[in-house]
Amino acid sequence: MASPSNNLLKPVVVVTFAIVLSLLLSLTTLSAVAEVESSLQKRTVLGSKPPRCVGKCLNCRPCTAALVVPEHLERKRFERNLDRREEDDSYYLLHWKCKCGNKLYQP
């Protein structure tokens, strides 16, 4: 015949095991979520750094990275001053080029 303390011990062990198992599963899930968020964050940063322009400007020196405003934005600014229309220019992205003197090169 089993002792009363043995009968009480079995449910405690089962409950403890269930709690530990659920904690381990939640930690694994949190780790996977953090990994996905990290990869998404890396993708959003892509393209935000200036390029390395070493050797990109042929023999011209110094060859440095420059943030370039697209031509159509420059024209819009001029036209806006003429007819005073307001438009959202945040749609048009700036981009990086390599610059040496007054010439621009593809990175």
Backbone as ProteinMPNN parsed JSONL, in Angstrom:
{"seq_chain_A": "MASPSNNLLKPVVVVTFAIVLSLLLSLTTLSAVAEVESSLQKRTVLGSKPPRCVGKCLNCRPCTAALVVPEHLERKRFERNLDRREEDDSYYLLHWKCKCGNKLYQP", "coords_chain_A": {"N_chain_A": [[0.828, -1.175, 0.0], [0.498, 2.242, -0.779], [2.112, 5.041, 0.669], [0.604, 7.981, 2.238], [2.06, 10.349, 1.814], [3.462, 9.808, -0.492], [1.399, 9.675, -2.357], [0.602, 12.356, -2.441], [2.861, 13.521, -3.418], [3.153, 12.793, -6.115], [1.231, 14.34, -7.745], [2.348, 16.888, -7.324], [4.874, 16.66, -8.483], [4.123, 16.201, -11.141], [2.764, 18.604, -11.758], [4.847, 20.45, -11.38], [6.614, 19.565, -13.363], [5.041, 20.129, -15.621], [4.903, 22.927, -15.486], [7.626, 23.655, -15.789], [8.091, 22.62, -18.342], [6.312, 24.178, -19.881], [7.453, 26.703, -19.513], [9.94, 26.345, -20.78], [9.089, 25.915, -23.424], [7.893, 28.403, -23.96], [10.11, 30.095, -23.781], [11.609, 29.172, -25.946], [9.899, 29.871, -28.033], [9.862, 32.672, -27.721], [12.528, 33.195, -28.31], [12.609, 32.471, -31.016], [10.851, 34.376, -32.08], [12.254, 36.728, -31.501], [14.456, 36.33, -33.141], [13.299, 36.457, -35.699], [12.355, 39.113, -35.656], [14.806, 40.414, -35.495], [15.949, 39.772, -37.988], [14.131, 41.076, -39.649], [14.597, 43.694, -38.89], [17.219, 44.012, -39.778], [16.79, 43.907, -42.525], [15.37, 46.281, -42.947], [17.288, 48.172, -42.534], [18.967, 47.908, -44.613], [20.716, 49.416, -47.233], [20.869, 51.915, -46.118], [23.314, 52.83, -45.39], [26.187, 54.725, -46.412], [27.934, 54.071, -49.498], [31.059, 52.293, -49.977], [33.458, 54.008, -51.563], [35.894, 53.457, -52.664], [38.043, 53.288, -55.324], [35.991, 53.666, -57.181], [35.7, 55.951, -58.661], [37.192, 56.023, -60.984], [40.304, 57.287, -61.797], [40.168, 59.517, -60.267], [40.569, 61.555, -57.39], [39.782, 63.04, -54.237], [37.572, 60.324, -53.76], [34.403, 60.287, -52.702], [31.475, 59.381, -50.767], [28.23, 60.523, -51.63], [25.073, 61.943, -50.962], [22.375, 61.974, -53.097], [19.949, 64.03, -54.607], [17.133, 63.178, -56.47], [16.695, 64.125, -59.948], [14.067, 64.839, -60.792], [12.956, 65.783, -58.467], [14.285, 68.173, -58.025], [13.33, 69.663, -60.188], [10.619, 69.753, -59.485], [10.702, 71.335, -57.183], [11.394, 73.796, -58.282], [9.169, 74.226, -59.967], [7.165, 74.276, -58.039], [7.661, 76.643, -56.735], [6.802, 78.337, -58.692], [4.009, 77.822, -59.171], [2.955, 77.297, -56.645], [1.918, 74.834, -55.629], [1.291, 72.251, -53.287], [2.916, 69.259, -52.595], [3.613, 65.863, -51.648], [6.818, 65.128, -51.085], [8.152, 63.098, -49.861], [7.87, 60.617, -50.909], [9.691, 60.196, -52.946], [12.79, 58.766, -53.106], [16.018, 59.408, -51.76], [19.331, 58.831, -52.988], [22.508, 57.101, -52.915], [25.618, 58.064, -54.299], [28.92, 57.949, -55.722], [31.231, 60.541, -55.463], [33.421, 62.746, -57.107], [35.083, 65.646, -57.314], [33.112, 67.532, -59.456], [31.755, 65.465, -60.575], [29.644, 62.569, -60.741], [29.549, 59.141, -59.816], [28.55, 55.699, -60.236], [28.145, 53.651, -57.387]], "CA_chain_A": [[0.0, 0.0, 0.0], [1.298, 3.453, -0.906], [1.973, 5.98, 1.784], [-0.106, 9.213, 1.869], [2.985, 11.375, 1.319], [3.764, 9.427, -1.878], [0.238, 10.047, -3.173], [0.615, 13.814, -2.597], [4.069, 13.902, -4.139], [2.981, 12.576, -7.554], [0.652, 15.511, -8.419], [3.288, 18.011, -7.238], [5.897, 16.421, -9.501], [3.489, 16.383, -12.453], [2.51, 20.041, -11.936], [6.16, 21.084, -11.536], [7.091, 19.201, -14.694], [4.233, 20.871, -16.595], [5.315, 24.337, -15.434], [8.962, 23.746, -16.385], [7.938, 22.373, -19.775], [5.679, 25.344, -20.509], [8.448, 27.778, -19.519], [10.915, 26.052, -21.835], [8.443, 26.153, -24.717], [7.699, 29.841, -24.159], [11.428, 30.671, -24.052], [11.951, 28.811, -27.318], [9.058, 30.699, -28.901], [10.366, 34.044, -27.632], [13.795, 33.23, -29.033], [12.293, 32.451, -32.445], [10.258, 35.679, -32.409], [13.342, 37.706, -31.471], [15.271, 36.097, -34.33], [12.547, 36.987, -36.843], [12.384, 40.568, -35.545], [16.163, 40.844, -35.805], [16.151, 39.7, -39.435], [13.332, 42.151, -40.24], [15.28, 44.952, -38.622], [18.366, 44.062, -40.679], [16.298, 44.225, -43.863], [14.96, 47.677, -43.038], [18.483, 48.997, -42.508], [19.647, 47.709, -45.876], [20.745, 50.562, -48.128], [20.909, 53.185, -45.418], [24.7, 53.23, -45.188], [26.844, 55.191, -47.633], [28.781, 53.037, -50.098], [32.512, 52.492, -49.979], [33.733, 54.528, -52.904], [37.288, 53.213, -53.017], [38.223, 52.803, -56.688], [34.768, 53.796, -57.982], [35.739, 57.202, -59.426], [38.307, 55.864, -61.918], [41.55, 57.747, -61.178], [39.895, 60.785, -59.588], [40.664, 61.505, -55.931], [39.213, 62.014, -53.366], [36.283, 59.765, -54.159], [33.629, 60.206, -51.465], [30.044, 59.094, -50.899], [27.388, 61.722, -51.612], [23.635, 61.707, -51.034], [21.933, 62.69, -54.293], [18.519, 64.299, -54.765], [16.754, 62.873, -57.855], [16.464, 65.293, -60.803], [12.667, 65.244, -60.835], [12.67, 66.558, -57.256], [14.793, 69.526, -58.238], [12.374, 70.335, -61.082], [9.382, 70.001, -58.735], [10.916, 72.485, -56.298], [11.331, 74.991, -59.122], [7.774, 74.393, -60.385], [6.356, 74.606, -56.87], [7.823, 78.071, -56.492], [6.045, 79.064, -59.707], [2.547, 77.72, -59.038], [2.625, 77.148, -55.222], [1.205, 73.6, -55.283], [1.932, 71.454, -52.24], [2.906, 67.815, -52.837], [4.42, 65.103, -50.707], [8.069, 64.71, -51.707], [8.771, 62.01, -49.119], [7.768, 59.398, -51.713], [10.891, 60.069, -53.761], [13.913, 58.401, -52.261], [17.36, 59.886, -52.052], [20.198, 57.678, -53.204], [23.936, 57.341, -52.753], [26.533, 57.983, -55.442], [30.288, 58.312, -55.391], [31.465, 61.853, -56.06], [34.778, 63.258, -57.156], [34.946, 66.952, -57.957], [31.694, 67.767, -59.766], [31.255, 64.289, -61.295], [29.046, 61.502, -59.94], [29.793, 57.789, -60.311], [27.77, 54.643, -59.585], [28.958, 52.912, -56.402]], "C_chain_A": [[0.879, 1.247, 0.0], [1.048, 4.371, 0.267], [1.279, 7.255, 1.327], [0.824, 10.286, 1.323], [3.389, 11.089, -0.124], [2.633, 9.839, -2.81], [0.181, 11.555, -3.415], [1.794, 14.277, -3.447], [3.901, 13.778, -5.649], [2.336, 13.773, -8.251], [1.584, 16.723, -8.397], [4.37, 17.871, -8.307], [5.325, 16.665, -10.896], [3.264, 17.866, -12.741], [3.83, 20.787, -12.155], [6.727, 20.806, -12.924], [6.342, 19.987, -15.775], [4.641, 22.345, -16.643], [6.675, 24.524, -16.103], [8.88, 23.566, -17.898], [7.324, 23.585, -20.483], [6.634, 26.536, -20.544], [9.479, 27.573, -20.622], [10.331, 26.316, -23.219], [8.261, 27.643, -24.984], [9.029, 30.53, -24.432], [11.874, 30.372, -25.477], [11.168, 29.664, -28.301], [9.539, 32.141, -28.896], [11.675, 34.196, -28.392], [13.555, 33.267, -30.539], [11.707, 33.784, -32.893], [11.342, 36.749, -32.456], [14.225, 37.564, -32.702], [14.593, 36.653, -35.578], [12.567, 38.51, -36.826], [13.757, 41.109, -35.903], [16.41, 40.821, -37.307], [15.334, 40.766, -40.152], [14.013, 43.496, -40.049], [16.498, 45.089, -39.532], [17.927, 44.431, -42.087], [15.912, 45.691, -43.994], [16.156, 48.612, -43.05], [19.217, 48.931, -43.842], [19.568, 48.946, -46.751], [20.853, 51.896, -47.427], [22.331, 53.681, -45.18], [25.288, 53.751, -46.492], [27.76, 54.103, -48.189], [30.258, 53.329, -49.862], [32.887, 52.872, -51.395], [35.18, 54.333, -53.333], [37.36, 52.614, -54.417], [37.004, 52.941, -57.584], [34.788, 55.029, -58.884], [36.884, 57.2, -60.44], [39.581, 56.334, -61.24], [41.376, 59.047, -60.405], [39.963, 60.597, -58.072], [40.403, 62.878, -55.363], [37.831, 61.593, -53.849], [35.48, 59.522, -52.882], [32.166, 59.903, -51.758], [29.263, 60.399, -50.789], [25.932, 61.311, -51.741], [23.074, 62.589, -52.138], [20.413, 62.824, -54.298], [18.162, 63.99, -56.215], [16.414, 64.143, -58.636], [15.021, 65.762, -60.768], [12.27, 66.016, -59.579], [13.14, 67.995, -57.406], [13.834, 70.308, -59.132], [11.085, 70.675, -60.348], [9.537, 71.203, -57.812], [10.811, 73.783, -57.085], [9.89, 75.266, -59.53], [6.891, 74.801, -59.213], [6.466, 76.095, -56.559], [7.015, 78.886, -57.492], [4.543, 79.003, -59.456], [2.068, 77.415, -57.613], [1.766, 75.926, -54.896], [1.997, 72.854, -54.218], [1.801, 69.974, -52.582], [3.818, 67.144, -51.827], [5.662, 64.579, -51.415], [8.721, 63.546, -50.977], [8.702, 60.684, -49.885], [9.058, 59.155, -52.481], [12.098, 59.862, -52.863], [15.2, 59.069, -52.721], [18.225, 58.655, -52.293], [21.658, 58.1, -53.12], [24.656, 57.206, -54.083], [27.931, 58.255, -54.903], [30.608, 59.597, -56.152], [32.942, 62.201, -55.994], [34.722, 64.558, -57.946], [33.475, 67.223, -58.198], [31.075, 66.603, -60.539], [30.726, 63.247, -60.314], [29.283, 60.156, -60.616], [28.892, 56.807, -59.569], [28.66, 53.907, -58.582], [29.081, 51.441, -56.751]], "O_chain_A": [[1.889, 1.298, 0.702], [-0.063, 4.468, 0.788], [1.347, 7.593, 0.145], [0.422, 11.061, 0.455], [3.632, 12.017, -0.896], [2.878, 10.3, -3.925], [-0.244, 11.989, -4.486], [1.72, 15.308, -4.116], [4.457, 14.586, -6.393], [2.853, 14.202, -9.282], [1.608, 17.501, -9.35], [4.736, 18.849, -8.959], [5.984, 17.274, -11.738], [3.542, 18.332, -13.845], [3.914, 21.659, -13.02], [7.256, 21.705, -13.58], [6.953, 20.457, -16.736], [4.713, 22.937, -17.72], [6.855, 25.449, -16.894], [9.536, 24.29, -18.647], [7.771, 23.967, -21.565], [6.626, 27.301, -21.508], [9.848, 28.52, -21.317], [11.003, 26.876, -24.085], [8.453, 28.098, -26.111], [9.079, 31.461, -25.236], [12.455, 31.232, -26.139], [11.72, 30.129, -29.298], [9.619, 32.77, -29.951], [11.902, 35.215, -29.044], [14.223, 34.011, -31.257], [12.036, 34.27, -33.975], [11.345, 37.587, -33.358], [14.692, 38.562, -33.249], [15.253, 37.257, -36.423], [12.773, 39.137, -37.866], [13.863, 42.152, -36.548], [17.016, 41.746, -37.848], [15.786, 41.311, -41.159], [14.003, 44.338, -40.948], [16.778, 46.187, -40.013], [18.615, 45.187, -42.772], [16.108, 46.284, -45.055], [16.047, 49.739, -43.532], [20.009, 49.819, -44.157], [18.48, 49.471, -46.99], [20.924, 52.928, -48.094], [22.527, 54.837, -44.807], [24.927, 53.27, -47.567], [28.301, 53.301, -47.429], [30.648, 54.463, -49.585], [32.644, 52.106, -52.328], [35.64, 54.982, -54.272], [36.799, 51.547, -54.665], [36.993, 52.366, -58.672], [33.962, 55.132, -59.791], [37.474, 58.243, -60.723], [39.917, 55.813, -60.176], [42.36, 59.617, -59.935], [39.475, 59.6, -57.539], [40.799, 63.851, -56.004], [37.032, 62.418, -54.29], [35.83, 58.659, -52.077], [31.681, 60.14, -52.864], [29.582, 61.264, -49.973], [25.595, 60.433, -52.536], [23.268, 63.805, -52.127], [19.688, 61.866, -54.031], [18.828, 64.495, -57.119], [15.91, 65.113, -58.07], [14.768, 66.966, -60.72], [11.341, 66.822, -59.623], [12.466, 68.925, -56.963], [13.553, 71.477, -58.87], [10.515, 71.747, -60.551], [8.611, 72.002, -57.671], [10.215, 74.754, -56.619], [9.431, 76.405, -59.452], [5.963, 75.592, -59.384], [5.487, 76.73, -56.167], [6.587, 79.998, -57.185], [3.868, 80.031, -59.521], [0.862, 77.287, -57.401], [0.959, 75.981, -53.968], [3.228, 72.832, -54.249], [0.697, 69.489, -52.83], [4.684, 67.782, -51.23], [5.567, 63.683, -52.254], [9.751, 63.047, -51.43], [9.403, 59.733, -49.538], [9.468, 58.006, -52.645], [12.389, 60.67, -51.982], [15.431, 59.263, -53.915], [17.885, 57.559, -51.848], [21.997, 59.277, -53.236], [24.334, 56.335, -54.892], [28.101, 58.728, -53.779], [30.294, 59.723, -57.336], [33.616, 61.986, -54.986], [34.352, 64.559, -59.121], [32.669, 67.158, -57.27], [29.986, 66.741, -61.097], [31.264, 63.06, -59.223], [29.224, 60.049, -61.841], [28.514, 57.044, -58.422], [29.803, 53.577, -58.896], [29.729, 50.686, -56.026]]}, "name": "protein", "num_of_chains": 1, "seq": "MASPSNNLLKPVVVVTFAIVLSLLLSLTTLSAVAEVESSLQKRTVLGSKPPRCVGKCLNCRPCTAALVVPEHLERKRFERNLDRREEDDSYYLLHWKCKCGNKLYQP"}
